[in-house]
Amino acid sequence: MMLHSEKMNFAEDLERSLETLRKGGVILYPTDTIWGLGCDATDEMAVERIYVVKHRPVTKSMIILVNSFAMLERYTSGVPPVAFELIEVSDGPLTLVLPGAKGLLAPSVMSPDGFVGIRVCRDEFCSSLISRFRKPIVSTSANISGSAAPAIFSEISEEIVSGADYTVQYRQNDTRRATPSPVIKIDTNSKIEILRK
């Protein structure tokens, strides 16, 4: 249960994050796993800014977050039925790499063969943000490419913090050490490949 001050932070952070996303900005925010950098997943210029902040090779696509099966299907086509089954039975966050990414998404979040890493997010802050924004948002770990992903806010480098247009206050004092989600790739024939456990 959130304290009154946390509720105020939550509400203000939602508004400030929305404002930033709508202007094509980059946010630093707590996801359903680790802290991440995010932006409008349909805005190529915003996505490219995250690549610059992270010093990440443009050949490495990024994960996007949606808040429902309906949004998942709006931005991908021909999702294998097993994908929905895996999401439903998963105990925690699960990232799926799926075929059929639609052109509504920024090209940089998709691989050249049309696959996209996507996660249906149940976290309260992220889900609320996506619901209000009405579009998927990028979720990539808040670290310089090649360095360790931060498990808590205090481990995020100053270079990353200064690279974001808005840093969410909510959960900055949370010391529970988070981990990235498992990643499973599913091809058009429903073949499953575990990319990260």
Buried (B, 14 or more C-beta within 10 A) or exposed (E): EEEEEBEEBBEEBBEBBBEBBEEBBBBBBBBBBBBBBBBBBBBBEBBBBBBEBBEBEEEEBBBBBBBBBEBBBBBBEEBBEBBBEBBEEBEEBBBBBBBBBBEEBBEBBBBEEBBBBBBBBBBEBBBBBBEEBEBBBBBBBBBBEEEEBBBBBEBBEEEBEEBBBBBBBBBBEEEEEBEBBBBBBBBEEEEEEEEEE
